[in-house]
Amino acid sequence: MANLIKRLFLIFLILSATACATNYDAGVKIEKTPTEFKVLIGEFDGSIALLHGSPKQAEIRVSDGTFSCKGVSTTGEFSTNLINKNKIKHLFNFACDDGSTAQVPVLVNAYAGGMVSGIGVGVMSSGSKIKVIIGDMTGKIAW
């Protein structure tokens, strides 16, 4: 019983550590052709742990300064390995300034220590590809 309590306490600490911040870097590439595209940056706002709101709700807001898109999900499905990784699957409904829309499945992983990463791809109503990345944007973006 004492071992179970210790394990539950450890799980609580891990989940709490990953729940401190809710806004993470996000990048979106809307690709009409391989040489004609827009790169938008912004943030992912959503819970990555059960202790910090509902993982069902999330938003992605991105812009290049003149063009913006917003993605909304109310479908987040949370899972965890109870040791060091939480996983949330979302289906984002994107709407952009030009009227184009898309549904993009995005998988977000959160690790003990606060690292978050995610990726998703879809097709805009205009026919353009949409690619979404979540996580630290201080490095190179390789699409």
NULUMMAR-595921 format. One line per 5 residues: their letters; for each residue x, y, z of C-alpha. Coordinates in nm, 2 decimals. Example, Ala and Ser with C-alpha at 12.3 -4.5 7.8 and 13.67 -1.06 7.14 Angstrom:
# residues 2
as) 1.23,-0.45,0.78 ~ 1.37,-0.11,0.71
//
This chain:
# residues 143
manli) 0.00,0.00,0.00 ~ 0.28,0.24,0.09 ~ 0.44,0.17,-0.25 ~ 0.12,0.25,-0.43 ~ 0.09,0.58,-0.24
krlfl) 0.45,0.67,-0.34 ~ 0.38,0.58,-0.70 ~ 0.06,0.79,-0.71 ~ 0.24,1.08,-0.55 ~ 0.52,1.06,-0.81
iflil) 0.26,1.05,-1.09 ~ 0.09,1.36,-0.94 ~ 0.43,1.54,-0.94 ~ 0.50,1.45,-1.30 ~ 0.16,1.56,-1.42
satac) 0.18,1.88,-1.22 ~ 0.52,1.96,-1.36 ~ 0.39,1.93,-1.72 ~ 0.09,2.14,-1.63 ~ 0.27,2.46,-1.53
atnyd) 0.24,2.65,-1.86 ~ -0.04,2.63,-2.11 ~ 0.08,2.83,-2.41 ~ 0.34,2.66,-2.63 ~ 0.50,2.77,-2.96
agvki) 0.31,2.67,-3.28 ~ 0.40,2.69,-3.65 ~ 0.18,2.64,-3.95 ~ 0.29,2.61,-4.31 ~ 0.02,2.65,-4.58
ektpt) 0.16,2.51,-4.90 ~ -0.01,2.59,-5.23 ~ 0.28,2.45,-5.42 ~ 0.63,2.34,-5.30 ~ 0.75,2.69,-5.40
efkvl) 0.44,2.90,-5.31 ~ 0.37,2.89,-4.93 ~ 0.31,3.09,-4.62 ~ 0.47,3.02,-4.28 ~ 0.28,3.14,-3.98
igefd) 0.39,3.14,-3.62 ~ 0.20,3.17,-3.29 ~ 0.09,2.95,-3.00 ~ -0.09,2.64,-2.89 ~ -0.32,2.71,-2.59
gsial) -0.44,2.39,-2.43 ~ -0.41,2.16,-2.14 ~ -0.15,1.88,-2.16 ~ -0.23,1.73,-1.82 ~ -0.55,1.64,-1.64
lhgsp) -0.46,1.87,-1.35 ~ -0.46,2.18,-1.56 ~ -0.80,2.21,-1.73 ~ -0.97,1.99,-1.98 ~ -0.74,1.84,-2.25
kqaei) -1.05,1.83,-2.47 ~ -1.03,2.21,-2.54 ~ -0.74,2.37,-2.73 ~ -0.67,2.66,-2.97 ~ -0.39,2.73,-3.22
rvsdg) -0.35,3.10,-3.32 ~ -0.09,3.18,-3.59 ~ 0.00,3.47,-3.81 ~ 0.27,3.61,-4.04 ~ 0.18,3.96,-3.95
tfsck) -0.06,4.01,-4.23 ~ -0.24,3.68,-4.26 ~ -0.38,3.48,-3.97 ~ -0.54,3.14,-3.90 ~ -0.71,3.00,-3.59
gvstt) -0.76,2.63,-3.51 ~ -1.01,2.52,-3.25 ~ -1.05,2.17,-3.10 ~ -1.31,2.04,-2.86 ~ -1.22,1.67,-2.93
gefst) -0.90,1.62,-2.73 ~ -0.84,1.26,-2.63 ~ -0.60,1.23,-2.33 ~ -0.38,0.93,-2.25 ~ -0.07,0.88,-2.04
nlink) 0.19,0.61,-1.97 ~ 0.18,0.72,-1.60 ~ 0.56,0.76,-1.59 ~ 0.68,1.04,-1.81 ~ 0.46,1.10,-2.11
nkikh) 0.11,1.24,-2.18 ~ -0.04,1.23,-2.52 ~ -0.34,1.43,-2.65 ~ -0.50,1.37,-2.99 ~ -0.69,1.67,-3.13
lfnfa) -0.89,1.74,-3.45 ~ -0.85,2.11,-3.51 ~ -1.10,2.31,-3.72 ~ -0.89,2.58,-3.89 ~ -1.03,2.90,-4.04
cddgs) -0.80,3.16,-4.21 ~ -0.84,3.52,-4.31 ~ -0.90,3.43,-4.68 ~ -1.20,3.22,-4.59 ~ -1.02,2.89,-4.63
taqvp) -1.08,2.61,-4.37 ~ -0.94,2.27,-4.28 ~ -0.97,1.99,-4.04 ~ -0.63,1.89,-3.91 ~ -0.56,1.60,-3.68
vlvna) -0.28,1.69,-3.44 ~ -0.10,1.47,-3.20 ~ 0.06,1.65,-2.90 ~ 0.31,1.48,-2.66 ~ 0.41,1.63,-2.33
yaggm) 0.70,1.49,-2.13 ~ 0.80,1.51,-1.77 ~ 1.02,1.82,-1.74 ~ 0.79,2.04,-1.95 ~ 0.90,1.95,-2.31
vsgig) 0.60,1.95,-2.55 ~ 0.60,1.85,-2.92 ~ 0.33,1.79,-3.17 ~ 0.26,1.75,-3.54 ~ -0.04,1.74,-3.78
vgvms) -0.12,1.76,-4.15 ~ -0.43,1.82,-4.35 ~ -0.57,1.98,-4.67 ~ -0.73,2.33,-4.68 ~ -1.06,2.39,-4.86
sgski) -0.85,2.58,-5.12 ~ -0.66,2.26,-5.19 ~ -0.34,2.38,-5.02 ~ -0.16,2.15,-4.77 ~ -0.15,2.26,-4.41
kviig) 0.12,2.14,-4.18 ~ 0.12,2.21,-3.80 ~ 0.40,2.18,-3.55 ~ 0.39,2.24,-3.18 ~ 0.69,2.29,-2.95
dmtgk) 1.01,2.49,-2.91 ~ 1.06,2.71,-3.22 ~ 1.41,2.83,-3.14 ~ 1.57,2.58,-3.37 ~ 1.55,2.52,-3.74
iaw) 1.21,2.45,-3.89 ~ 1.25,2.15,-4.13 ~ 0.93,2.09,-4.32
//
